[in-house]
């Protein structure tokens, strides 16, 4: 275990201890759920006090880097995107209620991500995956005809869309943006999608272009889809995608 440097005045001591603990996790190749050294071992190894170790561990717990199980010990955390979601939600909610830029920024980042990836999906998506996407669209259509909102189906569609890429981070990022959007729209009491049939058609257009292996066409369909999301957001509607 690397001991703390004697003097680094430009960086707060707590930050240095946090970095030292993170480096310990990396150096030892510890995975999520693995136990960390005890407080006493960290104190001795880093050359710091018990309070300093506890403060650092609490800060890392807030970031989901470590998990403190009272009475059992401290373990490597899941390193989820929860802190990112909470921070982005707070940032967006603190913007002025009449400022459309708050949600527009989130949508813009998500749009760049999805439009950049969807062309690759056209070359990798399998027929069974396309069938699953079509089934979700059909369920969305049934819900819309019954007057029921379908945000969870919307989320399922976009998470299924990129399965063929084999990138575990993509659905996590999309889920993070989706959660932030839903929290913000719920906080503002915005209304449901006024044109669910149009939302369904735009999702079906994406699947149709994918079945044709039309990379340009599916990217265009995704662009049109996002224009619809932005229009609904501008009118104070919750439809997210």
N, C-alpha and C positions, 0 to 999 in steps of 0.2 A: 504494500500500500504506500502510495506516495505521500510524504508529509507535506504540510502546507508550507509555501515559501515564507520566509521570515517577514518580508515587508513588500507589499504591493499597494501603495497608498492610493492609487487611482481607481481601484475597484473595491467596492464594499466587501467586507470580510465575509458576510453571509453568502454573497455571490460566489466567492472563491471556494467556499466549502461545498456549495452546491455543485460547482464544476468538478471538484475533486471527487465527489461521490459518483457523479455521472461517469467520470473517467474510470473509476474503479469498476463500475458495471461493465463498461466497454472492454477494459483490459482483461477482465475475467470471463468475458463472453457470457454473462448471465442473461438468461431469457426471462420473459414474463412469467411471474410466479415463483421465481427462484429466490431463496432467502438471502438477505443482505447480512453483512457482519453486524454484531450487536452494537448498541450504543457505546459500550465500553471499548470494544475493538476499534470502532471508528474514532473515538476520542484518542486512543493511543496511537493509532496509525496516522491520523492527520495532525496530531498535536494540538487539539483544540478542546474547549470545555464541553461539558454535557449539554448546557443550554444552547451553545452554538450548533452542536450536532442536531439537536431537536428542532431548532428554528429552520435549519437547512432542510431537514427531512419534511417538515410541514410545508415548506415552499415547494418542494419537489412533489409532494403528494397533490398539491393543488394543480400541478401540471400533469398528473397521472403518470409520472415517471416512477414513483414509488408508491407502495400501498402499505399503510400502517395498520396492522391488525392488533388492536389492543389486547394484551395478554398473551400474544403469540409471537410477535416480532414484526420486522419490516421486510417487505418483499419487493421485487421488481414489479412495477405497475404495467398496465396494458399499453401505455403511451398512446391513448386514443386521441381523437380530435375534439373531445368534449371541451377542454379549455379554450380551444380555438372557436368553437361554436358559441360558447358563453361570452367570450370577449367580443366576437363580431356582432352578436345580438345586442349586447350593451352598447357598442359603438353606434349601431344603426338606430337604436331606440333613443339615444341621446341627441340625435340630429333633430332639427325642428320638424314637427309633424307635417308641415306643408312643404317640406323639401323633398321633391321626388328623386333627388340625386342619391339619397341614402340607399334605396332599394335598387336604383338603376345601376349603381356600382357593383352590387352583388350579381345582378343579372348579367352585366357585361362580362364579368370574370367567368361566370358559368357558361355563357354563350361561347366565349373564346375556347374554353375547354372542350365543350361538346362538339362544336363545329370542327375543331381540329382533329378530334378522335373519330368522328362518325365516318369519314372517308376510309379509315383503316378497317372499320367494322364491315364495310361492304365487301371486303376481300376475305374476311375471316369468319363471319357469322355462318352458322350451320342451319340446315333446314329445320331440325328440331327446335333450335333457339328461335327461329323465325315463327314457328308454330306457337311457341309459348308467348311471344310478343303479340301475335294476332289474337290469341285467347284473352290476353289482358285488355286489348283494345275492345274486343267484343264485350267484355265485362264492363268496361267504361261506358260503352254505348247503352247497355242495358240499364246501368245505374242512372245515366243521364235521362233516358226516356221515362224512368220512374220518378224523376225529380230529386234524385239523391246525389249529393256531392261525391266526388270520387278522388280526393287528393291522394289517398294511400295507393290506389291503383296507378295514379300518375307517377308516383315515386317508384313503384315496382317496375313500371315500364322502363324508366330511365336507368334503373339499376341493372335490369336484365339486358338492356341494349348493348352494354359493353362487356358482357361476360366472356365473349370469345377472345378478347384481347388478353385475358389472363393477368390483368393488372389489378391487384387487390386494393390499391390506393384509389383508383378511379371511383368505385361506388362509395367509398368512405368520404371522398371530397364532395361528390354530388349529394350524398346524404347530409353532409354538413351544411351545404348551401340551402338545401331544401328545408332543413330544420330551422335555420335562421329566418328564412323567408316566412315560414309558417308562424313562427313566434311573433315576428314583427306585425304581420297582417292581423293575427289574432289580437295583439295588444291594441291595435288601432280600430278593431271592430269592423274590418272591411268585409264587404259582402261577397257572396259566392259568384262563381263564373256565370255571367249572364248568357253565354252561348255555348253550352256544353257540347252541342252537336258539331260546332265548328272545331272545338278542341279535339274531339274524337277523330274528325276527318283529318286534321293535321297529323295526329299520331299515326293514323292508317297510311297516310301518304309516305311517311318515313319507312314503314314496313314494306310498302309496295316498291319503293325505290331500292330497298335492300334486297328484296327478292330478285329484282332485275340486275343486281350487282352493279348498279349505277352510282358510282362514287360521287360524281358531280351532281346528279339528281338528288341524292339523299342529303348532300350538304345544303343544296338549295331548299329542300323540304325542311331541314332543321332551321335554316335562317328564317323562313316564313313562320315557322312555329314560334321562334323567339320573338318575332315582331308582334305576334299575338299576345304573348306573355307580357311584354312591355306595355302594350295597349291596355290590357286589363289592369296592370299595376297602376298605370296612370289614372285609371278611372276608379281606383280604390277597390279592386276585386282581388280575391285571394288566389285565383288559379295560378299555380306555380310551374306547371310545365308539362 
